[in-house]
Amino acid sequence: MGPARRIAPWLGLLLLLLAGFAQADVFRPAYLELREAGSDTYDVTWKVPAQDETTRLALYVVLPEGTENVTEPRAVFVDGAVLERWRIRRPGGLVGQRIRIEGRATTVSDVIARVERADGTSQVERLKVDDPHFTVAAPAGTGEVAWAYLVLGIEHILAGIDHLLFVLALLLVVRGARRIVATVTAFTVAHSITLVAATLGWVHVPGPPVEAIIALSIVFVAAEVVHGLRGKPGLTARAPWLVAFSFGLLHGLGFAGALAEVGLPQVAIPVALLMFNVGVEVGQLLFVAAVLALGALLRRLPWRPPARLQYAAPYAIGTVAMFWVFERVASFWG
């Protein structure tokens, strides 16, 4: 029994519990954009997840003292969020000033903040849930942009329960270090292709169908795990690289949707895109390494779980993923 299979009963159930508190990888944080429009003047965009025009998360932007509204905020309901836009002015600008998010929902939603400067450079921050604030910085160098997008990529994949469940299901099917490396490499190459293509506008696929099929890909691989445990290995066991590559193309479109929420700095698009992709890979490899390391550790324990407990992980993974399929398909008409 390989390391991934040994940890499967516990890790599968753990991810099932975590998934109950997560909205998978439908990346819907609150989003704040400050776009420099002139001397000491900024256009503000504030996007908050909502059910309708009147039911939204209680999140509010608190700007530094001395800031005045040039225009009043105007709100519209678009694609599951309330979108507010207005213009502000602050003598001396916002560089060095602290901006924070307040409200009852600060502990239940991520907040992405973006400052777009007149020279084309930008600042991107993912605010901490327990202390949602940031300080507007002076123009950043290429190194700072690279680091910011690397961290965003790592955080995105580690917070993406559906991507992690897909990778875990693959690890439960594939045996042998060489086949694991080939499978992970195929997945990496595939989602890198579609991430770049979609982000640069070469291809365009609506987000909701992509998210639904991503969830369905998890159901497929979870079913393949069950078939293997019953002595009837399927396509994933015979050609895991093919399955990983095919579904990796879809997962790359999902990554591109997440990156679209954050945006790219106009003067450093190649660097930001590359480092976000690298961050996704770093996070993915950290997860794979953790699964294999924990599996190897559990092999040293004297207790052996009952054979039927091996079915816990694939059934847990498949059940959660199927729920996501129904949820995401229903959102087509939401």
N, C-alpha and C positions, 0 to 999 in steps of 0.2 A: 504493500500500500504506500503510495507516494506521499510526500509532505502535505500537498494540498488536500488530498483525500482524507488524511488523518485529522486535519483541522476542520474539515467541512461541517460536521454536525454542530460544532460550537459557532463557527464564524457565520454560517448560513443563518442560524437563528438570531445571532447578534445583529446582522444586517437587516433581518426582517423587523426586529424591534426598532432599529434606527430608521428604517424606511417609513414606519408608522408616523414618525415625527417630521418627515422630510417630504417635499414636493418633488422628489426625484431630481431631474436635471432641467426642469423647465425654469430657466434662469430668469427670475422675475424680481430682482432687487428694486428698491427705490433708487432713483437716479437723479442726481443734481448736476446740472451743467451751468457754468459761468463762462460766457463768451465775451471777451473784451471787444467792445463796440466803438470805443473812442477814449479820449482822455478822461480817466476816472469813471468811465461808464461801462456797464456790463449788461448783457442780455441773459436773463435767468430762465432756465428750463427746469421744472421740478415735476418728476414723474413718480406717482405713488400707486402701487397695486390696489385695485378696487374691484368690487363686484358690479357696481353700477355707478351712475352719476352722484349718488348720495351716500353710498356705502363704501368707504375707503379706509385704509390704514391711517391711524391717528399719528401722522408724522409731519413735522413742520420745520422749516428752515429758519434758523436764527442768525441773522447777519450782524456784523460788527457795529458797534455804536457809531453814529454819524452817517449811516447809510440811509438814503431816502429813495422812495419810489419815484421814478420818472413817469412810468405808466402803471396803472393798477393791474394786478394779476387777473388773467382771463383763463378760465378752466374749461376743458372739454374732456369727454370720456372717449378713450381710444384704445382698442385692443386690450381690454382688461386692466386699464389704468386710468387714473385721472391725471391729465397733463395740464400744468399751469405754466404760463409764460408772462414775463413782465420785464421791464428795464429798470435798473437801479443806477444810482450815482453815489460815490463816496469820495470826498476830497482826499487826495493822496493815493487813491486806488485801494486795492485789496491785498497787495503783497505784504506779507508779514502779519496779516490779520487772521484771527481765528473764526471759523464758521462751524456751527454745531447743529445737530439735529435733535429735536426734542419731541416728546409725545409718548403716549402709552404704548405704542407699538415698537419702540426702539429695540426691544429685546427679541422680537420675532421676525425681523426682516433685515437683510443686509442692505447697506447703502453704498452705492458707487458714486463718487464725486469726481467731476472732471472740470478742469479750468483750461479753457482754450484761449491762448494769448494772441494778440494781433500779429506777432511775428511768425505764427504758425506752430510754435511749440505748445506743449500741453503738459498738464499735471493730472495724473490719475491716482485716486486714492480709494481703497476699500476700507470703509470705516468699521471700527470694532463695535460689536453689538453692545458691549458694556460701557463704552465711552465714545459715542459717535461724534467725533469732531475732527477737524484738520486745520492746518495753517496754510494759507496760500503762499506758495514758494515763488522765488524768482525763477526766471527761465532755467530749465535743467539742461545738462549736457547729455550726450548720447548714452553715456554709461548709466546715468540715472534713469533714463527712459527704458534701457534694456533691463535693469534690475526690477523696475516697477512692473513690467509686463511678464517677466519671469515669475515673479511672486504671484501675479494674477493667474497665470497658467497653472501653477501648482495648487493654489487655493481652489481653482475651479474644478479640477479633476478630483481632488480629495473630497470636495463637497458634492460631487456628482454621483449620487448613490446608484443611478442606473448604469453608468459606465463601469463603476466598480463591480456591480453584480454581473455584468457581461464578462468582464475579465476573470472574475472568480469562477464563473461557470466554465469558461474555457480551461482554466487550470484544473478543474475537476475532471475534465475529459482527457486532457493531454498528459501523457506520461513520458518521462525522459527529458533530461536537460536540453538536449539538442532540439527536440520537437517543441519544447516550451519557448526556446529562443526564436525558432523559426516562426512560431505562431504569433508571439508578441511583436516581432519585427514586421510581419505582414500587416498586422493591425495598425502599427505605427505608420508604415508607408502609406496605407490606404487613407487613414484619416488626415494625414498631413497633406495629401493631394487635394482632398475636397475642402479642407480648412482654408488653404491658400486660394483655391479657385473661387469659393463662395465669398470669402472676405474681400477679394479684389474685384468682385462683380462679374467674373467670367461665367458663373452659373448662378441660377436663382431658383430655389425650391422653397415653397411656403413652409414655414416652421412647424405648424401643428401636424401635418402628415408625417414629416420627418420624425418628430418626437414620438408619434404613435408607432411608427415602424421600428424605431430604436427599442421601444418597450417590447415589441413583438419579437425582435431578434434575441432578446434575453429569454423569452418564453421558449423559443426554438432550441437554444443551446441547453437550457434547463431540461427540456424533454430529451435531448441527446444524452445528458448525464444519466437519466433514468433508464434509457434504453441500454446504455453501457453496463449499468449495474445489473440489469436483467440478462446479460450475456448476448445482447443484440446491438453491437456497436454500429452507430450510424455514420453519416457523412463527416461529422466533426471529428470523430475518432480516426477515420481513414485519411482525411485531408484537412486537418485543422487550419492550415495556413490559408486554404481556399475560403473557408467559412469566415475566418478572422479578417481576411482582406475584403471580402464582399460586404460584410456588415460594417467594417471599419470605414468604408466610404460614407455610409449613413451617419455614423457617429461623428465623422469629421464635419458634416453639415450641422450637427448639433453644437459642436465646439464653435463653429463660425457664428451661429446664432448668439452664443454667449459673448463672443468678442464684439459682435455688432452692437450689443447693449452698452459696451464700454467705449467703443470707437478707437480709432488709431490716430496718432499725432501726424499731421500732414507732412512734417519735415523729417519724420523718421519712421515711415511706414514699414520698410523692409526690416529694420531692426526690431520694431515692436512686434511685427508678425512672427518673425523668427523666434524671438525670445518667449512669446506666449506659447508657441508650439513646443519649444524646448521645455518650458515649465510644465506643460501637460505631460510630456514624456517623463520628466523627473518625478512628478507625482505618481504617474502610473507605475514606474519602476519601483518607487518606494512601497507602493501597495503590494506589488508582486513579491518583492523581497520580504516584506512583513509576513505575507501568507506562507511563503516557503519556509521562512525561519521559524515561525510558530509551529508549522507542521512538523519540522524536524525536531523541535523541542518536545512536542507531544509524543513523538515516537519513542522517546526515552522513558516515558511514564510506564509503570508496571500495569496500569489498568487499561483494558481494551474495551471500547464501546461495543454494544451489540451490533451485529451486522446490519439489522434493519434501520439502525439510527443513521446509516449512510444516506438514506433517502430523505432525511430531514432537510438538508441544504438545498437539493434541487427542487423539492416541493415548495419550500419556503421562497426560494428565488422565483420560481415560476408563478406562484400565487400572487406575489407582490407585483411582478411584471405584468401579469394579466389584468390586475386591477388598474395599472397605469394605462394599459391599452384601452380599456373601456372608458376611463376618465379622459384620456386624450382624444379619443374619437368623439366622445360627447361634446368636447370643447369646440368641435368644428361648427356646431350650431349654437354655441354659447354667446 
